[in-house]
């Protein structure tokens, strides 16, 4: 379950940037990361930047 302060990586076209979850909304279905919302997509189970297709900019979770 994602939580505020959790480290993640923002993945876009092969580029990877480290980031941290700032806020968890909608019972964990929306995450605020680097000032942008990422929503959980039912089609693939990934958190994708709001307004983008399911294969768009996504979050990858760090192992703890």
Buried (B, 14 or more C-beta within 10 A) or exposed (E): EBEEEBEBBBBEEEEEEEBEBBEBEEEEBBBBBEEBBBBBBEEEEBBBBBEBEEEBBBBEEEEE
